[in-house]
Amino acid sequence: MREGRAAAFPEELLTGRLFARRLLPSDLDQLTSMHADPAVMATLGGMRTREETVGFLDRLLEHWRTHGFGLWLLQSREGGEFVGRGGLLTVEVDARVEVELAYALTPRWWGRGLATELAVASVRLAFEVLELPSLICMTLPTNDASRRVMHKAGFCYEKDVVHRGLDHVLCRISRERWAGLSREPPYRDQPASLVPKA
């Protein structure tokens, strides 16, 4: 990442159907509720207590302060309802520091293409704003829905890894691959509101 590029990373973002904003300490209750949902957490290492969620949120807030980018809280643009959280995080995988696309939505919003919408927006920012050489995304081998999101956002399978004690598939998209895909759906179909808010 080029020096100073993270300073341009948006704390707020609009996509076609989502409003994303930087996580805040006041988001604890919504995250706690999501982390107590067994359907959501089945592919994310298991349910978390409120105390565990406090630690999780503290790490995410520190990530924003340290790196200048991180996860957003996701809300629906129509009605402002809580949708989930997602964005970009630094992570160490196989002794290498990577930037990962991460997302988790509550079940009410599954199957509507919102995870793909967020993924496409996040990938674009990774390459246009942060100017990363590549971006990874990981999920459990059995999480077919997440693997479909990765595929639609342009990621390609790279290898199997063990991450946080669980088997994962690691997929990657390079800046060169994204440059070719950016003229094709779903990138081409993204609205102009993807541009970070001023």
N, C-alpha and C positions, 0 to 999 in steps of 0.2 A: 504494500500500500504506500502511495506517495505521501511524503510529509505534508500534514495539514489537510489531506483530503477528507478525513473523518469530520472535520469541522463543518463541512458542507452537508453532512448526512442529516436528513430531516428528522426532527423530533415529532412532527406530525405529517401524515400522508393520507391522501384520498385516492381510492381506486373507484371503480364503477359503483360498487355496493358497500364498500367498507370505509370507515374512518379509523385510522390507526394513529395512536399517540404514544409517546414515551411512557413507560411504566412509572407509577408513582407509589409512594408508601400507602396511600389511601386505597390502592387496588387490592389490598390483602384479602378482604372478604370475598371478592369475586374469584380470586385465584384459589382461595381455600375451598370454596364451593366446588370449583372445577376439579381440584385435586382430590376431592372426596368422592368423585363420581367413578365407579368401577369401570364403566364403559370407556371413559376418556383415558383412564390411567392404565388400562389393560396392556397398552403398547408402549407405556412410558415408565416402566419400572415399578408399577404398583402405586396404590393410593398413598398420599402424604397427609400427615396430621397438620393442624394449624401451625404448630411449632416448627415442623419441617418446612412448611410453606413460608414462614417468616424468614428462615435461613435462605431458602430459594430466592425469595424476592430481594433480600439484602444483597445476594450475589449478583443479581441482574441489575440492581441499581448501581452497584459498584462497577459493573462492566461498562455501563453508560459513562460513568465518570472517568474511567481509565481509558477507554478506547474511543469514545465519542460516537458510538453506535451501539445497538443492542436490540432487545425485543420491545415490541409495541403491545399495548392493550388494543384489542380489536373490538369495534362496535359496528353495528349496522348503521348505514347512513340514513336509512328510513326507520326512525323510531329510537335510535341510539341504544338498542339492546346489546348486552354483552355477548360477544361471539367467541372470544378466546384470546390467545396471545400468539405472537410470532414475529419473526424478523431474523437478524443475523447475529451470530455469536462466535467468538473465538473458542476453539476447543483443541485439545491435544489428542491426536489419534496416532498410534504406532510411533510415538516419540516425535511427532511432527505437529507443529502448530498450524491449524487450518481455520478458515472461516466457514461456519456451517449455517445453512438455512434451516431454521427450526420453526415448527408451528404445531399448535394444538387447538382444536375447535370443540365446543360443546356439542353433544349429539343432535340437538335441535337444528343445528346448521350444517350437518353432514349432508353430502350428496347434492349440494347446490353449486359446486364449482368455486366456492369462496376460498378454499385452501389453494387452488390453482391460481386464482386471482392474486392472492397475497404472494405466492411463490414467484409469479412472473414479475410483480412489482419489486420484490426483494432482489431477484437476480439482476434486474435492470439497474438498481441502485448499486449493487456490488460492483458492476462493471463500469457504469457511467460516472458514479460519484466516487466510490472507493478505489476504482481502477485496479481491482484485484486480478491476478493472473488466472485464478480458478476459484471455484466455490464447491463445497461438498454438501451432501444431504444424506442422512442416515435414518434407517428404520429397521424394525425387526423383519426377518425374512417372510414372516406370515402376514405382514401388514400390507395386503394388496391395495387397499385404498390409497395409502401414502405412496406406495410405489407408482401408482398411476399418476398421482400429482407430480412426482419427480419426472416421470416420462414426459408429461405434457409441458413441463417447464424446461425441458431440454436436457435433463441430466441423463448420463449413461452409467450403467453399472461398471464399477472398477474392481471391487474385491469384497470379500467377507472379512469382517473385523469383530473383535470382542471389545465392546465399549460399555463401561460401567458394569462389567460382569455379565453382560448379555450379548448373545450373537446378534450382529447387525449386518445389513448390506450397506456398503458405502458406494454412493453414486457421485459423479463429478460432472461439472460443466466448465469448460474452459472459456476464456474471453473470445478466442477465435471461433469456437463453436457457436457461442451466443451471437456473435456478429453476423453469422450466416443465418441464424434462426430469427433474428430480430425483425426480418421482413416477412415472416410467416406467422400464421395463427399459432398460439394465442397472442403472441406479442403484437402483431400488426393490429389486432382487434382491440387492444387496450385503449381506453379513452385518454384524452389529453390531461385529465385531472390527475393522472399518475404523477405529473410533475410535482415535486415537493412544494408544500405550501410556503408562501413568502412570509 
